[in-house]
Amino acid sequence: MKTKNLVLTALFIALSFVGANVKVMGTIAFDSMPAFLGSLLLGPVYGGIIGAMGHFLTALTSGFPLSLPVHLITMGGMAVTMIAFGLVYKFLNRSNNLLAIILSTIVGVAINGPLTLLVLTPLLLPVMGKVGILGFLPILSLIAGINALVALVVYKLLPRSLKNYENR
């Protein structure tokens, strides 16, 4: 790991901590925008690390309300979300920028929202019930979409020299 990548990863994790304190509902917060941006700038694996740590910090500042195992699984879901988001964007951006934006956002929201909740259903069902889980889904998906879109807008506004950071 290059020193610059390590420093930028730490910076994005710190920004995730700031976003972790802007909570919408429970552990749903604006902690993933730096991870989405990190996926675009540093690569999907770095974005995955940032996403996992960002969620951990959100859960930590919330007191792990749904239990530590739920939040550890969610950390894994966040890592997978950022890796898939970054890979889809980089693959599609070569040929169609708008398609890359739309599909990478859809993939990120789908993994972060419905798929992660599906994996967590056995642990959440006794605590939240079906109605609680289904009530969680729209707000979780909405906030994930906002985080991804803000990251894409910031990425588009950055100078080309920063966008090509990982190629240096």
C-alpha positions in Angstrom: 0.0 0.0 0.0 1.5 3.3 -1.0 1.8 6.0 1.7 -0.4 8.4 -0.3 -3.2 5.8 -0.6 -2.9 5.0 3.1 -3.2 8.7 4.0 -6.1 9.3 1.7 -7.9 6.2 3.0 -7.5 7.5 6.5 -8.8 10.9 5.4 -11.9 9.3 3.9 -12.5 7.2 7.0 -12.3 10.5 9.0 -14.8 12.1 6.7 -17.0 9.0 7.2 -16.9 9.6 10.9 -18.1 13.2 10.3 -20.9 11.8 8.2 -21.6 9.1 10.8 -22.7 11.9 13.1 -25.3 13.1 10.6 -27.9 10.4 11.4 -31.2 10.1 9.7 -32.6 7.1 11.6 -30.8 4.8 14.0 -27.6 3.8 12.2 -28.6 5.2 8.8 -26.4 8.2 8.3 -24.4 10.0 5.7 -21.2 8.0 6.4 -20.9 6.3 3.0 -20.4 9.2 0.7 -16.6 9.2 1.4 -16.6 5.5 0.7 -18.3 5.9 -2.7 -15.9 8.7 -3.5 -12.9 6.6 -2.3 -14.1 3.8 -4.6 -13.9 6.2 -7.6 -10.6 7.9 -6.7 -8.6 5.1 -5.0 -10.2 2.0 -6.3 -12.9 -0.4 -5.2 -10.9 -2.2 -2.5 -10.0 1.1 -0.8 -13.6 2.1 -1.1 -14.7 -1.2 0.5 -12.3 -0.6 3.5 -13.6 3.0 3.9 -17.2 1.8 3.7 -16.8 -0.9 6.3 -15.0 1.4 8.7 -17.6 4.2 8.0 -20.4 1.9 9.0 -18.5 0.7 12.1 -18.1 4.3 13.2 -21.8 5.0 12.7 -22.7 1.9 14.7 -20.2 2.8 17.4 -21.6 6.3 17.8 -25.1 4.9 17.9 -24.2 2.3 20.6 -24.6 -0.8 18.3 -28.4 -0.7 18.6 -29.1 -3.8 16.6 -26.3 -5.9 18.1 -22.7 -6.3 17.2 -23.2 -9.2 14.8 -25.7 -7.2 12.8 -23.3 -4.4 12.4 -20.4 -6.7 11.6 -22.4 -8.2 8.8 -23.5 -4.7 7.6 -19.8 -3.7 7.5 -19.2 -6.6 5.1 -22.2 -5.5 3.1 -20.8 -2.0 2.9 -17.5 -3.3 1.7 -19.2 -5.4 -1.0 -21.3 -2.3 -1.9 -18.3 -0.1 -2.5 -16.4 -2.8 -4.4 -19.3 -3.5 -6.7 -20.0 0.2 -7.2 -16.4 1.0 -8.1 -16.1 -1.9 -10.4 -19.3 -1.2 -12.3 -18.4 2.5 -12.6 -14.9 1.8 -13.9 -16.0 -0.9 -16.3 -18.9 1.1 -17.8 -17.3 4.6 -17.7 -14.9 3.5 -20.6 -17.8 3.5 -23.0 -20.8 5.5 -21.6 -20.4 8.0 -18.7 -24.2 8.4 -18.1 -24.8 4.6 -18.1 -21.8 4.2 -15.6 -23.4 6.8 -13.3 -26.9 5.2 -13.4 -25.9 1.6 -13.2 -23.2 2.0 -10.5 -25.7 3.9 -8.4 -28.4 1.3 -8.8 -25.9 -1.5 -8.0 -24.7 0.4 -4.9 -28.2 1.1 -3.6 -29.4 -2.5 -4.4 -26.5 -4.1 -2.4 -26.6 -1.6 0.4 -30.3 -1.7 0.9 -32.4 -4.7 -0.2 -29.6 -7.3 -0.4 -27.9 -6.5 2.9 -31.3 -6.4 4.6 -32.1 -9.8 3.1 -28.9 -11.2 4.5 -29.7 -9.7 7.9 -33.3 -10.8 8.0 -32.7 -13.9 10.2 -31.1 -11.6 12.8 -33.5 -8.6 12.4 -36.8 -10.4 12.2 -37.1 -11.3 15.9 -36.2 -7.7 16.8 -37.9 -5.6 14.2 -40.5 -7.9 12.6 -41.4 -7.8 8.9 -43.0 -4.4 9.1 -39.9 -2.9 10.8 -37.6 -4.4 8.2 -39.8 -3.2 5.3 -40.1 0.2 6.9 -36.3 0.4 7.1 -35.8 -0.4 3.4 -37.0 2.9 1.7 -35.1 5.2 3.9 -31.9 3.1 3.8 -32.1 3.0 0.0 -32.8 6.7 -0.3 -29.9 7.7 1.9 -27.6 5.2 0.0 -28.7 6.8 -3.3 -28.1 10.3 -2.0 -24.6 9.3 -0.7 -23.7 7.7 -4.1 -25.0 10.7 -6.1 -23.2 13.3 -4.0 -20.0 11.3 -4.4 -20.4 11.1 -8.2 -21.1 14.9 -8.3 -18.0 15.6 -6.3 -16.0 13.2 -8.4 -17.2 14.9 -11.6 -16.2 18.3 -10.2 -12.7 17.3 -9.3 -9.8 18.1 -11.7 -8.6 15.4 -14.1 -5.3 15.2 -12.3 -7.0 14.0 -9.1 -9.3 11.6 -11.0 -6.3 9.8 -12.4 -4.7 9.5 -9.0 -4.6 5.7 -8.9 -2.9 5.5 -12.3 0.1 7.4 -11.0 
